[in-house]
Amino acid sequence: MDWFLIAGLGNPEKKYYQTRHNFGWRVVDHLVDRLDLTQPETTVSYRLWIKSPLLLLQPLTFMNRSGEAVSEVARFFKIEFSNLLIVHDDLDLDLGVMRIKEDGGAAGHHGIESIQESLGTDHFTRLRLGIGRPEKGLSAEDYVLQPFASDEADLVKRIIDEAGKIVLELSENHRLPDRQTIRVES
């Protein structure tokens, strides 16, 4: 069987759930609800829902060590890199912009760096969810650990829903959609 692994990046503690850095994690939660999945397989390093041929993964290793969980599951299920999709936040895209990217560098995203190091490759697909840049005087590290503003809540929900649709389309068709950049309007 050809499994399709979808990993939503984030941090496991409840205090991080609503933060910008947990955007990918929240997409996986949305898919779990949408697919009516229950009882994940849980280890020290990950939470995994299985609905053949989909594997929905939330690393429990914190963002900067995401590669440990992703590589463990990828190796166990013998995932081909073409069947690996990482969903994560991206400072270089405005909120409401999503971009599908194959291969390439991490652009300073420590979760992606960890995955590349653990897998020994950058040949996998990413769904980058824009979170925008911090205001002047606020570090990127502090910004990504802030929750979305209350006036962004509706847009964030629509982005998560649209990202879920894209993930399912990718996993069902095993090919990238025609549009590489998707905009969700506020």
C-alpha positions in Angstrom: 0.0 0.0 0.0 1.2 3.5 -0.8 0.6 5.6 2.4 0.3 9.4 2.2 1.8 11.1 5.3 0.5 14.5 6.3 2.4 16.2 9.1 1.0 19.4 10.7 3.7 21.2 12.6 3.3 22.9 15.9 4.0 22.7 19.6 2.2 20.2 21.8 1.4 22.2 24.9 -2.0 23.6 25.3 -0.7 27.1 25.7 0.7 27.1 22.1 -2.5 25.7 20.4 -3.9 29.1 19.2 -0.5 30.5 18.2 0.7 31.2 14.7 3.3 28.5 14.9 0.6 25.9 15.4 -1.2 26.6 12.1 -0.2 23.2 10.6 -1.2 21.4 13.8 -4.6 22.9 13.6 -5.1 21.8 9.9 -4.5 18.2 11.1 -7.1 18.7 13.8 -9.5 20.0 11.2 -8.9 16.9 9.1 -9.3 14.6 12.0 -12.7 16.2 12.7 -13.7 16.3 9.1 -12.8 12.6 8.6 -14.5 11.7 11.9 -11.3 10.0 13.2 -10.9 9.0 16.8 -8.3 7.3 19.0 -4.9 8.3 17.6 -1.9 6.1 18.1 0.2 8.1 20.6 3.8 7.8 21.5 6.3 10.0 23.3 7.2 11.7 20.0 3.9 11.9 18.0 0.1 11.5 17.7 -1.0 9.6 14.6 -4.4 9.0 13.1 -4.6 6.3 10.4 -7.3 6.1 7.7 -5.9 4.2 4.8 -4.2 5.5 2.8 -3.9 8.6 5.0 -1.6 9.1 7.9 -2.3 12.3 9.9 0.6 13.2 12.1 1.2 15.8 14.9 4.7 15.7 16.2 4.9 16.0 20.0 8.6 16.9 19.9 8.1 20.6 19.7 8.6 22.5 16.5 12.4 22.6 16.4 12.6 18.8 16.7 9.7 17.9 14.3 12.1 15.8 12.2 12.4 13.2 14.9 8.7 12.3 14.7 8.3 12.8 10.9 11.3 10.5 10.2 10.2 7.9 12.7 6.7 7.5 11.1 8.1 7.9 7.5 10.5 5.1 8.0 8.1 2.8 9.8 5.5 3.1 7.0 8.1 3.3 4.2 6.8 6.6 3.0 8.1 7.7 -0.4 9.1 11.4 -0.2 6.6 12.1 -3.0 3.9 11.0 -0.5 5.0 13.3 2.3 3.3 16.7 2.9 4.3 19.0 5.6 1.8 21.8 6.6 3.4 24.7 8.4 3.3 28.4 9.2 5.4 30.8 7.0 6.5 34.3 7.9 7.3 35.2 4.3 3.6 35.0 3.2 0.8 37.3 4.3 -2.1 35.9 6.3 -4.5 34.5 3.8 -1.9 33.3 1.3 -1.0 29.6 1.0 1.7 28.3 -1.2 2.4 24.7 -2.2 6.2 24.1 -2.6 8.1 21.1 -3.7 11.7 20.7 -2.5 14.0 23.5 -1.5 15.4 25.2 1.5 13.8 25.8 4.9 13.9 29.6 4.7 14.8 29.7 8.4 11.9 27.6 9.6 13.4 25.4 12.3 10.7 22.7 12.0 11.5 22.2 8.3 15.2 22.3 9.0 14.8 19.5 11.5 12.8 17.4 9.0 15.3 17.9 6.3 18.1 16.9 8.6 16.3 13.9 10.0 15.2 12.7 6.5 18.5 13.6 4.8 16.6 15.3 2.0 14.6 18.4 1.1 12.6 16.4 -1.6 9.1 16.6 -0.1 6.1 18.8 -0.5 5.1 21.6 1.8 1.9 23.6 2.2 3.1 26.9 3.5 0.4 28.9 5.4 1.1 32.6 5.6 1.2 34.3 8.9 2.8 37.6 7.8 5.7 39.4 9.4 5.8 40.9 12.9 5.5 44.6 13.5 8.8 46.5 13.9 10.4 45.8 17.3 8.9 42.3 17.8 11.2 39.3 17.1 10.0 36.6 14.8 10.4 34.1 17.6 8.0 36.0 19.8 5.6 36.7 16.9 5.1 33.1 16.0 4.3 32.2 19.6 1.5 34.8 19.8 -2.1 33.8 19.1 -3.8 35.2 16.1 -5.6 38.5 16.8 -9.3 38.3 17.4 -10.1 40.1 14.2 -8.2 37.4 12.3 -10.2 34.5 13.7 -12.7 34.2 10.9 -10.0 34.3 8.2 -7.9 31.7 10.1 -10.9 29.4 10.2 -11.4 29.8 6.4 -7.7 29.2 5.8 -7.8 26.0 7.9 -10.8 24.8 6.0 -9.3 25.6 2.6 -5.9 24.0 3.6 -7.8 20.9 4.6 -9.4 20.7 1.1 -6.0 21.1 -0.5 -4.5 18.4 1.6 -7.2 15.9 0.8 -6.9 16.8 -2.9 -3.2 16.2 -2.9 -3.5 12.9 -1.1 -6.3 11.7 -3.4 -4.8 12.8 -6.7 -1.1 12.3 -5.9 -0.3 15.4 -7.9 -0.1 19.1 -7.2 -3.1 21.3 -8.0 -2.9 23.7 -10.9 -2.6 26.7 -8.6 0.6 26.8 -6.5 -0.5 30.0 -4.7 -3.9 30.1 -3.1 -5.5 33.2 -1.6 -8.2 33.2 1.0 -9.8 36.6 1.2 -10.7 38.2 4.5 
